């Protein structure tokens, strides 16, 4: 049996490299197809650009190697360092260390502590909040050994870091890559975690299964295969990483114009200005078991830590299926959908997300997650009303969300997408949405956690 598992793991690694080569080939084909169009646009831009504009571009490139002022903003907190094993970790803390609530934040791929700037500034009045630079990111050490970025090594370092805070338990919040690490930490050391907040990040087992479900899902997560190749990812990201941040912050279709500024862009360009700045992020992906044949080092048990799943209404990387499957791994699971936000709701709609975080962390049950519906008949009536009632003015575009209630079997969650409703109930696509007023429900009945029995609270 052991030999068989080793063989499956080896074949899984081989398949991942094969998928990476396939997506590399596809990316080169797409690049070739768009080369002529890009050249024409570039030529047109050069004709209309003035000498001052060109000088501004040179200045911007020069400034990418000078720390922007926002990274030293005292209102964001105090910059601290701690030595764990052979590595030095950098983190920014805000708030009083005597606060009973301690929140540790883990950032995403192509991100660093600055991604939680809105939480550092706003939540510090109520708690001690810490935004950590993961190993290989920001001002933390960037070891070259691949084994330093294995999930086991990272989780053990984080366990030591939490113990050094000298608090009995902490609140853990993770986004993207940091969310996957946080899931593993909660699974292995639940005694250290009071509550868990995952930002647009499903359970690792669900994430692994989802990305390999079909060709469409694999294309959506192509970077998880492409970045397993040797040498190419670091060189590619060092060349095009600046455009990655610029494109991310230019998505004004769902992002508030005040969410990102030119100073934020300079902060990311500075933090990822060198080829070595990408070695750590890529090493995490190379260590993640992206194929179902490669086992994930999880206990497989039900997580007892209360969990809040916050997701953007325009997030294209998660759907109802992944959220519901993630809830199966947790005893008490609640979710919030943030309208007009994408994959980084805590940056795109920080005020709303901070309100959800504060409410979730309150000890008073009345201020925590709303009470679930207490009987099956009432749930059934809502689902029937959901199918019957409709109002005009809702787009059928995938990912477009407006408040609605969705049910899957005996599980209930707050949803905001007619597409999620169709997926959950097996109905045809609803061209119209329903009105919450037409359901004659109260706000307390349209927002409630999954897997929480009537009468219980978080």
JOUR-V902620 format. One record per residue. SS is DSSP state (2 for helix, 1 for strand, 0 for the rest). OMEGA is omega in degrees with one decimal (999 if undefined). Layout:
BEGIN
ss	omega
SS	OMEGA
SS	OMEGA
END
This chain:
BEGIN
ss	omega
0	179.6
2	178.3
2	179.6
2	179.4
2	177.5
2	179.2
2	178.6
2	178.5
2	178.9
2	179.3
2	176.5
2	177.6
2	178.6
2	179.1
2	179.2
2	176.3
2	177.6
2	177.8
2	178.3
2	177.9
2	178.1
2	-179.0
2	174.3
2	178.0
2	179.5
2	179.9
2	177.7
2	176.7
2	178.6
2	178.5
2	179.1
2	-179.4
2	-178.5
0	-175.4
2	-177.3
2	178.9
2	179.3
2	-179.2
2	178.8
2	178.9
2	179.0
2	179.7
2	178.9
2	-180.0
2	179.6
2	179.8
2	-174.8
2	-178.5
0	179.9
0	177.0
2	179.7
2	179.4
2	178.5
2	177.7
2	178.4
2	178.5
2	179.2
2	178.6
2	-179.6
2	179.2
2	180.0
2	-177.3
2	180.0
0	178.3
0	176.4
0	-177.5
0	176.4
0	-177.4
2	-176.0
2	-179.6
2	177.7
2	-179.3
0	-176.7
2	179.7
2	179.0
2	178.3
0	-177.5
1	179.3
1	-175.8
1	177.1
1	176.8
1	179.7
1	178.3
1	-176.0
0	-179.7
0	-171.2
1	176.3
1	178.7
1	175.1
1	175.8
1	177.0
1	-179.4
1	179.6
1	-177.5
0	-177.0
0	177.3
0	178.3
0	-180.0
0	179.9
0	179.7
0	176.8
1	-179.1
1	177.0
1	-174.4
1	178.8
1	-170.9
0	-176.1
0	169.5
0	-177.6
0	179.0
0	174.5
0	-172.3
2	-175.6
2	177.8
2	178.7
2	-178.2
2	-178.9
2	178.5
2	178.4
2	-176.2
2	-170.5
2	-174.0
0	-174.9
0	178.6
0	-175.7
0	-173.2
0	173.1
1	-174.6
1	-174.3
1	175.6
1	-172.6
1	165.7
0	177.5
0	177.2
0	-178.6
0	-178.3
0	170.5
0	-178.0
0	172.9
0	179.6
0	-179.2
0	-179.8
0	-177.7
0	-177.8
0	-179.5
2	-177.3
2	179.6
2	-176.9
2	175.7
0	-177.2
2	179.7
2	-178.6
2	-177.9
2	-179.3
2	179.3
2	176.7
2	-179.8
2	175.8
2	178.4
2	180.0
2	179.9
2	178.8
2	178.8
2	179.2
0	176.3
0	169.9
0	-175.9
0	178.9
0	-178.5
1	170.2
1	-176.9
1	178.8
1	-177.2
1	-179.6
1	176.2
0	178.0
2	176.8
2	176.7
2	177.4
2	176.7
2	-179.3
2	177.0
2	179.3
2	-179.8
2	178.4
2	-179.4
2	-174.1
2	-177.3
0	-179.2
2	-179.5
2	179.4
2	-171.7
1	176.7
1	176.3
1	-174.7
1	177.5
1	178.3
1	-178.1
1	175.4
0	-177.6
0	178.6
0	176.4
0	-177.3
2	179.0
2	177.6
2	-179.5
2	179.2
2	-179.2
2	-175.9
2	-176.0
2	179.2
0	-173.8
0	-179.7
0	-176.1
2	179.3
2	178.5
2	178.6
2	177.6
2	179.8
2	179.9
0	-174.1
2	-177.8
2	178.9
2	174.6
2	-176.0
2	-175.2
0	174.1
0	178.8
0	178.1
0	171.0
0	-172.6
2	-173.9
2	-179.1
2	-179.7
2	-179.9
2	-178.1
2	177.5
2	-179.4
2	-173.3
2	-177.5
2	179.0
2	178.1
2	178.9
2	-179.6
2	-179.5
2	178.9
2	-179.4
2	-175.7
0	178.5
0	-179.0
0	-176.5
0	179.6
0	179.6
0	-177.4
0	173.9
0	-178.9
0	-178.9
0	-176.0
0	179.9
0	178.2
0	176.6
2	178.8
2	176.2
2	178.6
2	178.8
2	179.3
2	179.8
2	178.1
2	179.1
2	-175.7
2	-178.7
0	-175.5
0	-176.9
0	177.7
2	-179.8
2	178.9
2	-179.5
2	-178.3
2	179.2
2	179.3
2	-179.4
2	-179.6
2	175.4
2	-178.9
2	179.5
2	179.4
2	-177.6
0	179.7
0	-173.4
0	179.9
0	-178.5
0	179.8
0	178.9
0	-174.2
0	174.9
0	-175.5
0	176.1
0	-177.4
0	-178.1
0	179.2
0	178.1
0	-179.9
1	-177.6
0	-178.7
0	176.9
1	-171.2
1	175.5
1	179.4
1	178.1
1	-176.5
1	177.6
1	-179.2
0	179.4
0	-179.4
0	-179.6
0	-175.9
0	179.0
0	177.4
0	-175.9
2	-177.4
2	-179.7
2	179.5
2	-179.6
2	178.6
2	176.5
2	-179.1
2	179.9
0	-178.7
0	-173.0
1	178.4
0	179.8
0	-169.7
1	176.6
1	178.5
1	175.6
1	175.7
1	-176.8
1	179.4
0	177.1
0	176.4
0	179.7
0	-174.0
0	178.7
0	-175.3
2	-178.6
2	174.9
2	-175.1
2	177.3
0	-172.6
2	-177.5
2	-179.1
2	-179.4
2	178.9
2	176.2
2	177.5
2	-179.8
2	-179.7
2	-179.6
2	-179.4
2	-176.0
2	178.8
0	178.5
0	-179.5
0	-179.5
2	-178.9
2	179.8
2	-179.9
0	-179.4
0	-179.4
0	-177.7
0	178.9
0	173.5
0	-169.2
0	179.7
0	-176.1
2	-178.7
2	-179.9
2	177.3
2	-177.9
2	-179.0
2	178.3
2	179.5
2	178.5
2	177.8
2	178.4
2	-177.2
2	-175.2
2	-171.0
0	177.0
0	174.5
1	-176.8
0	166.8
0	178.4
0	-179.9
0	177.1
0	177.9
0	179.4
0	177.5
0	179.0
0	-171.0
0	169.9
0	-164.9
0	177.3
1	179.6
1	-175.7
1	177.9
1	176.5
1	-177.4
0	179.2
0	-177.7
1	-178.2
1	174.4
1	175.7
1	177.9
1	176.6
0	-178.0
0	174.9
2	177.6
2	177.4
2	177.4
2	178.8
2	-178.6
2	-174.8
2	-173.4
2	179.2
0	-177.8
0	172.0
0	-177.2
0	178.9
0	178.4
0	178.3
0	176.7
1	179.2
0	178.8
0	177.1
0	178.4
2	-179.6
2	177.6
2	-179.7
0	177.9
0	176.8
0	178.1
2	-179.2
2	-177.7
2	-179.9
2	175.2
0	179.9
0	-175.3
0	171.7
1	168.5
0	176.9
0	-176.4
0	177.5
0	179.7
0	178.8
0	175.1
0	177.7
0	999
END
